Amino acid sequence: MSTDGPGTPDPVSAPTRSRSADRRARGGRSRDRRRRAFTTAFAVVVGALVLVGAAGAGVSALQGPRVTGVQSDPEAAVAASGSRFIITTSRSLQEVDASQVTVTPATPFTVDTSGRSVGVRFTLPLHDDTEYTVRIDGLQAVGGGPTSDVVETMKTPPLEMFLLRRTADGDTVFRTDLTGEQAVPVFEHPHIEDFRATATRLVMSVSDEGQASLISTDLNGGDQIPLPLPGEGRVTNLQSADRGELIGYTYTAADVGAGGGAEAVLYTTSLKEPDADPVAIALPGDEQRVADWRFVPDSESLLALTFDGRLLLSAASGADAVELGTAIAIDGIARGTPLAAVERVDGLALIDLRDGTESPLPLAPSDTRPALVLPLPGGTGTLQTTTTFDGLTPVSTSVQVVDLDGTARPVFETPGSDAVLQTCVSPSGRYAAVLVAPDVVSNPYDLYEVPLPERLETHIVTLDDGEPVVALTGFDASWCQVPPQ
């Protein structure tokens, strides 16, 4: 009987099929074990991460906010007021009060808090080449929890300035440090009447064959752009605002005598729109001629003195003018606290431009009235220049710091043979620039619109102790609000 029927296994192939099935079964079990091992390992890793995260959160919850970033602009901080030191932390913060903040060396500041950041705003320019430390105590996250103290530092760069030097071979504006060893010429022209510096630009008032023009450049003398003028005529009393890249000047038309053209009209120009026509400042009243004027530091206002003696405080556009009585001259306006030193008919006075209140101006002890009075940054006092005479002969000239209580101390003196033509103060009030014409009797004047002695020296002294820093050849220091007058 045959054994090869359809239901009978092949004696050769049966063992082979059995081994293949075993291998498949073993492979399935191995894959199951690997899946279980991976799942277990993944669960362990996730669990560990959760534990680490929970531990980190616990540690973070036990700590106060931590610093994650600091922003500052040291170069801007020494040049102008309003620079900010911003500290960003790991958590959103409760409001920080000014009493929690200490700045060393001491300088005026305000504080604001926004989200995870605290901003310390310096209301005066900072001293140059100085390390400042900002300490904030008791930083606390929104919702409470532990507090933390923060200490951060910033180093300001050495101070620079621009000066103008006139020579028979041509005139040069140059940039220099306070050693005088790093002077670099940045703009040259056969006839430079005056110049002013903003945060990013220089503006030169030049003359070509008697025709005035204004040229704007970057701070290295490049990117030269001619600025439109109201017409052919003279530009005087060129000034620059602390902010906004804005300049101003008085303009007198060339035909003022015969054709009734504009005379001593105040104009402003935005360096952000160098192709735009200059804007004439319309003041209230019939008399539009301006005898003297100033940009008010740290604001968008200007102070103008008209030919009829009216003192007006207005927006830079001339709008919303406020009458401040009559005056003879504007001596200067302080940075940080808008106190203006003004010469009235009956004497010198300090006017607070915020509310128009007026107070007497303490004077340095002298037999004569100060020739120059300049309010110091922050309204801490004034810088006054007085000359001692023997009869009609000048014996000596003294530049003195006069505190608001009348205490005076000299910071610069020169013999009567020399003339002090102007004093200016560095943005922070750390230094004074004193413009001196040596041996003035034998020092001939040039033939510019504002004539000056041919030999001029700018002496830099510290105001704390009167220590001399450097004497530089040139004038019209960029710290000055106005040109020599």
C-alpha positions as semicolon CSV with decimal commas, in nm:
position;residue;x (nm);y (nm);z (nm)
1;M;0,000;0,000;0,000
2;S;0,129;0,333;-0,100
3;T;0,226;0,592;0,164
4;D;0,250;0,894;-0,073
5;G;-0,108;1,018;-0,038
6;P;-0,195;1,385;-0,008
7;G;-0,225;1,373;0,375
8;T;0,112;1,208;0,436
9;P;0,414;1,430;0,510
10;D;0,719;1,415;0,289
11;P;0,983;1,230;0,496
12;V;1,255;1,467;0,361
13;S;1,082;1,814;0,375
14;A;0,905;1,782;0,709
15;P;1,213;1,838;0,931
16;T;1,316;2,143;0,721
17;R;0,979;2,316;0,766
18;S;0,995;2,253;1,141
19;R;1,334;2,422;1,177
20;S;1,216;2,733;0,980
21;A;0,913;2,771;1,204
22;D;1,135;2,749;1,509
23;R;1,359;3,025;1,374
24;R;1,057;3,248;1,310
25;A;0,930;3,189;1,660
26;R;1,267;3,263;1,813
27;G;1,300;3,585;1,603
28;G;0,960;3,703;1,722
29;R;1,054;3,642;2,082
30;S;1,386;3,833;2,033
31;R;1,204;4,128;1,879
32;D;0,964;4,131;2,170
33;R;1,251;4,134;2,414
34;R;1,420;4,426;2,226
35;R;1,095;4,620;2,221
36;R;1,045;4,563;2,592
37;A;1,410;4,665;2,659
38;F;1,375;4,983;2,449
39;T;1,047;5,073;2,615
40;T;1,199;5,018;2,956
41;A;1,511;5,224;2,871
42;F;1,299;5,503;2,722
43;A;1,083;5,511;3,031
44;V;1,395;5,528;3,248
45;V;1,539;5,816;3,043
46;V;1,210;6,008;3,043
47;G;1,179;5,949;3,413
48;A;1,533;6,073;3,468
49;L;1,469;6,381;3,260
50;V;1,152;6,450;3,451
51;L;1,342;6,412;3,777
52;V;1,622;6,639;3,651
53;G;1,369;6,896;3,529
54;A;1,183;6,880;3,855
55;A;1,508;6,913;4,045
56;G;1,611;7,210;3,824
57;A;1,274;7,371;3,874
58;G;1,309;7,313;4,242
59;V;1,655;7,468;4,249
60;S;1,530;7,760;4,035
61;A;1,238;7,804;4,269
62;L;1,484;7,822;4,556
63;Q;1,690;8,092;4,378
64;G;1,606;8,448;4,282
65;P;1,613;8,574;3,921
66;R;1,946;8,522;3,744
67;V;2,113;8,752;3,490
68;T;2,094;8,623;3,133
69;G;2,212;8,932;2,944
70;V;2,342;9,290;2,976
71;Q;2,311;9,569;2,718
72;S;2,495;9,903;2,725
73;D;2,655;10,159;2,493
74;P;2,959;10,306;2,672
75;E;3,049;10,541;2,384
76;A;2,703;10,697;2,383
77;A;2,706;10,713;2,762
78;V;3,001;10,955;2,772
79;A;2,870;11,171;2,488
80;A;2,510;11,242;2,588
81;S;2,257;11,198;2,864
82;G;1,984;10,934;2,849
83;S;2,194;10,623;2,782
84;R;2,058;10,301;2,937
85;F;2,214;10,001;3,111
86;I;1,972;9,709;3,064
87;I;1,990;9,389;3,268
88;T;1,781;9,093;3,150
89;T;1,703;8,809;3,391
90;S;1,567;8,457;3,383
91;R;1,221;8,548;3,518
92;S;0,962;8,823;3,490
93;L;1,030;9,076;3,761
94;Q;0,842;9,275;4,016
95;E;0,882;9,652;3,984
96;V;1,231;9,763;4,088
97;D;1,247;10,079;4,296
98;A;1,532;10,329;4,257
99;S;1,620;10,269;4,623
100;Q;1,726;9,914;4,528
101;V;1,983;10,042;4,277
102;T;2,331;10,177;4,348
103;V;2,560;10,319;4,078
104;T;2,929;10,364;4,159
105;P;3,079;10,620;4,099
106;A;2,762;10,805;4,191
107;T;2,566;10,961;3,904
108;P;2,198;11,057;3,868
109;F;1,973;10,786;3,724
110;T;1,617;10,662;3,687
111;V;1,491;10,302;3,683
112;D;1,223;10,120;3,484
113;T;1,114;9,756;3,486
114;S;0,964;9,569;3,190
115;G;0,905;9,194;3,190
116;R;1,236;9,022;3,259
117;S;1,444;9,341;3,221
118;V;1,552;9,632;3,440
119;G;1,671;9,952;3,271
120;V;1,894;10,203;3,450
121;R;1,884;10,536;3,261
122;F;2,168;10,780;3,327
123;T;2,030;11,134;3,331
124;L;2,374;11,289;3,275
125;P;2,662;11,176;3,052
126;L;2,909;10,953;3,235
127;H;3,275;11,023;3,307
128;D;3,518;10,897;3,048
129;D;3,768;10,613;3,102
130;T;3,586;10,501;3,417
131;E;3,448;10,165;3,534
132;Y;3,090;10,197;3,655
133;T;2,928;9,934;3,878
134;V;2,551;9,887;3,883
135;R;2,417;9,695;4,183
136;I;2,053;9,593;4,222
137;D;1,945;9,447;4,556
138;G;1,642;9,231;4,619
139;L;1,538;9,135;4,266
140;Q;1,221;8,928;4,294
141;A;1,011;8,745;4,039
142;V;0,648;8,826;3,977
143;G;0,447;8,620;4,223
144;G;0,712;8,634;4,493
145;G;0,973;8,379;4,592
146;P;1,341;8,416;4,677
147;T;1,529;8,737;4,594
148;S;1,871;8,785;4,440
149;D;2,129;9,061;4,421
150;V;2,287;9,158;4,089
151;V;2,621;9,332;4,028
152;E;2,732;9,426;3,675
153;T;3,001;9,662;3,543
154;M;3,064;9,883;3,239
155;K;3,388;10,058;3,134
156;T;3,352;10,387;2,949
157;P;3,604;10,480;2,676
158;P;3,847;10,775;2,685
159;L;3,689;11,104;2,580
160;E;3,746;11,263;2,241
161;M;3,666;11,605;2,102
162;F;3,678;11,800;1,775
163;L;3,866;12,129;1,733
164;L;3,907;12,381;1,452
165;R;4,248;12,516;1,353
166;R;4,291;12,808;1,114
167;T;4,617;12,869;0,927
168;A;4,733;13,078;0,632
169;D;4,741;12,759;0,424
170;G;4,385;12,652;0,506
171;D;4,161;12,540;0,790
172;T;4,120;12,197;0,947
173;V;3,873;12,028;1,178
174;F;4,048;11,752;1,365
175;R;3,955;11,489;1,623
176;T;4,177;11,439;1,926
177;D;4,194;11,255;2,254
178;L;4,277;11,437;2,578
179;T;4,648;11,370;2,545
180;G;4,679;11,561;2,221
181;E;4,888;11,278;2,081
182;Q;4,618;11,118;1,869
183;A;4,501;11,421;1,667
184;V;4,355;11,320;1,329
185;P;4,245;11,569;1,060
186;V;3,892;11,488;0,942
187;F;3,795;11,787;0,725
188;E;3,995;12,051;0,542
189;H;3,884;12,365;0,355
190;P;4,041;12,699;0,264
191;H;3,791;12,889;0,483
192;I;3,597;12,728;0,772
193;E;3,395;12,977;0,971
194;D;3,256;12,733;1,225
195;F;3,151;12,372;1,278
196;R;2,929;12,164;1,504
197;A;2,908;11,793;1,590
198;T;2,603;11,574;1,649
199;A;2,602;11,211;1,758
200;T;2,676;11,089;1,404
201;R;2,757;11,391;1,186
202;L;2,974;11,699;1,154
203;V;2,844;12,021;0,999
204;M;3,090;12,280;0,869
205;S;3,006;12,639;0,784
206;V;3,246;12,733;0,505
207;S;3,294;13,027;0,271
208;D;3,391;13,020;-0,097
209;E;3,474;13,367;-0,230
210;G;3,242;13,521;0,026
211;Q;2,955;13,280;-0,038
212;A;2,850;13,078;0,268
213;S;2,758;12,710;0,252
214;L;2,701;12,422;0,491
215;I;2,860;12,080;0,445
216;S;2,760;11,771;0,644
217;T;2,997;11,475;0,682
218;D;3,021;11,165;0,894
219;L;3,248;11,184;1,199
220;N;3,548;11,081;0,990
221;G;3,493;11,354;0,730
222;G;3,347;11,119;0,470
223;D;3,004;11,107;0,307
224;Q;3,005;11,481;0,233
225;I;2,660;11,626;0,172
226;P;2,587;11,993;0,092
227;L;2,294;12,127;0,294
228;P;2,044;12,367;0,134
229;L;2,040;12,725;0,259
230;P;1,753;12,976;0,242
231;G;1,948;13,166;-0,024
232;E;2,272;13,354;-0,074
233;G;2,383;13,516;0,247
234;R;2,563;13,472;0,580
235;V;2,530;13,190;0,835
236;T;2,611;13,270;1,199
237;N;2,564;13,116;1,544
238;L;2,562;12,756;1,416
239;Q;2,447;12,510;1,686
240;S;2,348;12,144;1,721
241;A;2,085;11,982;1,941
242;D;2,179;11,710;2,187
243;R;1,930;11,477;2,020
244;G;1,750;11,429;1,692
245;E;2,036;11,512;1,451
246;L;1,910;11,871;1,436
247;I;2,112;12,186;1,368
248;G;2,017;12,551;1,372
249;Y;2,166;12,885;1,270
250;T;2,081;13,248;1,206
251;Y;2,070;13,354;0,842
252;T;2,106;13,698;0,687
253;A;2,044;13,743;0,316
254;A;2,312;13,901;0,098
255;D;2,065;14,172;-0,015
256;V;1,947;14,263;0,335
257;G;2,056;14,626;0,302
258;A;1,916;14,710;-0,039
259;G;1,645;14,458;-0,110
260;G;1,494;14,411;0,233
261;G;1,600;14,046;0,256
262;A;1,592;13,833;0,568
263;E;1,807;13,946;0,859
264;A;1,914;13,726;1,153
265;V;1,626;13,480;1,098
266;L;1,653;13,153;1,291
267;Y;1,645;12,836;1,081
268;T;1,671;12,466;1,166
269;T;1,767;12,167;0,949
270;S;1,727;11,796;1,018
271;L;2,036;11,599;0,918
272;K;1,809;11,298;0,876
273;E;1,657;11,477;0,574
274;P;1,958;11,660;0,430
275;D;1,784;11,745;0,101
276;A;1,487;11,914;0,271
277;D;1,463;12,292;0,278
278;P;1,560;12,456;0,608
279;V;1,270;12,554;0,834
280;A;1,231;12,918;0,941
281;I;1,133;12,949;1,307
282;A;0,833;13,178;1,334
283;L;0,828;13,350;1,673
284;P;0,531;13,542;1,812
285;G;0,535;13,918;1,766
286;D;0,646;14,149;1,489
287;E;1,019;14,123;1,561
288;Q;1,154;13,803;1,407
289;R;1,524;13,890;1,415
290;V;1,716;13,678;1,666
291;A;2,007;13,828;1,856
292;D;2,097;13,511;2,048
293;W;1,955;13,162;2,092
294;R;2,021;12,811;2,232
295;F;1,889;12,459;2,191
296;V;1,768;12,347;2,534
297;P;1,965;12,031;2,628
298;D;1,772;11,705;2,678
299;S;1,458;11,848;2,515
300;E;1,300;11,950;2,185
301;S;1,289;12,318;2,278
302;L;1,490;12,630;2,208
303;L;1,547;12,957;2,389
304;A;1,559;13,269;2,171
305;L;1,636;13,635;2,237
306;T;1,495;13,874;1,979
307;F;1,634;14,211;1,871
308;D;1,375;14,389;2,086
309;G;1,494;14,203;2,398
310;R;1,214;13,945;2,435
311;L;1,322;13,611;2,581
312;L;1,114;13,324;2,437
313;L;1,104;12,951;2,515
314;S;0,944;12,752;2,234
315;A;0,934;12,418;2,061
316;A;1,206;12,367;1,801
317;S;0,942;12,452;1,540
318;G;0,871;12,786;1,704
319;A;0,528;12,672;1,824
320;D;0,385;12,721;2,174
321;A;0,629;13,001;2,262
322;V;0,633;13,125;2,621
323;E;0,748;13,477;2,712
324;L;1,015;13,487;2,985
325;G;1,050;13,863;3,014
326;T;1,331;14,072;2,870
327;A;1,703;14,007;2,863
328;I;2,032;14,131;2,725
329;A;2,205;13,798;2,657
330;I;2,186;13,423;2,707
331;D;2,505;13,296;2,872
332;G;2,428;12,923;2,873
333;I;2,198;12,635;2,971
334;A;2,293;12,340;3,191
335;R;2,261;11,978;3,084
336;G;2,049;11,750;3,301
337;T;1,864;12,032;3,477
338;P;1,744;12,306;3,238
339;L;1,877;12,607;3,425
340;A;1,956;12,901;3,197
341;A;2,199;13,175;3,297
342;V;2,054;13,497;3,155
343;E;2,170;13,856;3,169
344;R;1,887;14,088;3,265
345;V;1,911;14,465;3,267
346;D;1,941;14,455;3,646
347;G;2,188;14,165;3,667
348;L;2,242;13,794;3,611
349;A;1,973;13,539;3,692
350;L;1,910;13,164;3,678
351;I;1,582;13,064;3,511
352;D;1,438;12,717;3,556
353;L;1,300;12,648;3,208
354;R;1,066;12,377;3,338
355;D;0,842;12,623;3,520
356;G;0,987;12,969;3,453
357;T;1,088;13,031;3,815
358;E;1,385;13,259;3,865
359;S;1,654;13,283;4,131
360;P;1,957;13,508;4,182
361;L;2,283;13,381;4,041
362;P;2,563;13,366;4,301
363;L;2,873;13,542;4,170
364;A;3,242;13,477;4,221
365;P;3,412;13,732;4,445
366;S;3,545;14,001;4,213
367;D;3,552;14,376;4,164
368;T;3,394;14,329;3,821
369;R;3,097;14,143;3,683
370;P;3,183;13,802;3,531
371;A;3,251;13,820;3,160
372;L;3,131;13,461;3,104
373;V;2,886;13,251;3,307
374;L;2,816;12,890;3,214
375;P;2,576;12,664;3,413
376;L;2,726;12,325;3,497
377;P;2,560;11,993;3,411
378;G;2,300;11,891;3,666
379;G;2,251;12,248;3,783
380;T;2,518;12,213;4,053
381;G;2,663;12,559;3,999
382;T;2,824;12,776;3,735
383;L;3,161;12,829;3,570
384;Q;3,246;13,200;3,580
385;T;3,527;13,402;3,424
386;T;3,641;13,720;3,599
387;T;3,928;13,961;3,533
388;T;4,117;14,161;3,795
389;F;4,225;14,513;3,691
390;D;4,479;14,764;3,811
391;G;4,304;15,074;3,692
392;L;4,234;14,994;3,327
393;T;4,513;14,737;3,299
394;P;4,414;14,368;3,332
395;V;4,626;14,190;3,592
396;S;4,491;13,835;3,569
397;T;4,190;13,634;3,457
398;S;4,041;13,355;3,668
399;V;3,795;13,080;3,578
400;Q;3,609;12,966;3,889
401;V;3,352;12,704;3,983
402;V;3,081;12,877;4,187
403;D;2,841;12,653;4,379
404;L;2,477;12,747;4,424
405;D;2,552;12,866;4,779
406;G;2,815;13,108;4,646
407;T;3,125;12,907;4,738
408;A;3,391;12,972;4,472
409;R;3,717;12,796;4,386
410;P;3,950;12,877;4,094
411;V;4,025;12,604;3,840
412;F;4,223;12,807;3,585
413;E;4,420;13,132;3,589
414;T;4,612;13,322;3,327
415;P;4,804;13,652;3,332
416;G;4,645;13,974;3,219
417;S;4,847;13,971;2,899
418;D;4,635;13,676;2,782
419;A;4,262;13,689;2,707
420;V;4,008;13,420;2,795
421;L;3,762;13,419;2,506
422;Q;3,531;13,127;2,593
423;T;3,472;12,849;2,845
424;C;3,295;12,523;2,769
425;V;3,222;12,214;2,979
426;S;3,253;11,850;2,877
427;P;2,922;11,661;2,854
428;S;2,958;11,502;3,200
429;G;3,093;11,818;3,364
430;R;3,425;11,652;3,444
431;Y;3,639;11,893;3,242
432;A;3,638;12,253;3,123
433;A;3,778;12,376;2,794
434;V;3,916;12,729;2,831
435;L;3,992;12,915;2,508
436;V;4,289;13,151;2,552
437;A;4,443;13,406;2,317
438;P;4,804;13,436;2,442
439;D;4,973;13,776;2,443
440;V;4,658;13,930;2,302
441;V;4,806;14,275;2,235
442;S;5,051;14,134;1,978
443;N;4,816;13,862;1,854
444;P;4,648;13,998;1,538
445;Y;4,289;13,912;1,450
446;D;4,193;13,730;1,131
447;L;3,936;13,855;0,877
448;Y;3,658;13,597;0,924
449;E;3,289;13,677;0,988
450;V;3,361;13,633;1,360
451;P;3,721;13,760;1,382
452;L;3,949;13,578;1,626
453;P;4,315;13,615;1,722
454;E;4,540;13,413;1,496
455;R;4,705;13,224;1,785
456;L;4,460;13,033;2,002
457;E;4,499;12,762;2,266
458;T;4,235;12,538;2,420
459;H;4,331;12,442;2,776
460;I;4,160;12,136;2,929
461;V;4,137;12,128;3,310
462;T;3,952;11,904;3,555
463;L;3,676;12,084;3,745
464;D;3,719;11,884;4,067
465;D;4,065;12,018;4,139
466;G;4,170;12,245;3,852
467;E;4,439;12,000;3,746
468;P;4,562;12,081;3,392
469;V;4,513;11,799;3,143
470;V;4,642;11,930;2,810
471;A;4,677;12,246;2,602
472;L;4,574;12,209;2,237
473;T;4,625;12,436;1,940
474;G;4,285;12,531;1,803
475;F;3,942;12,649;1,914
476;D;3,568;12,584;1,885
477;A;3,570;12,266;2,095
478;S;3,281;12,038;2,006
479;W;3,174;12,041;2,374
480;C;3,065;12,404;2,328
481;Q;2,701;12,486;2,261
482;V;2,794;12,801;2,067
483;P;3,096;12,936;1,878
484;P;3,323;13,198;2,034
485;Q;3,146;13,535;2,029
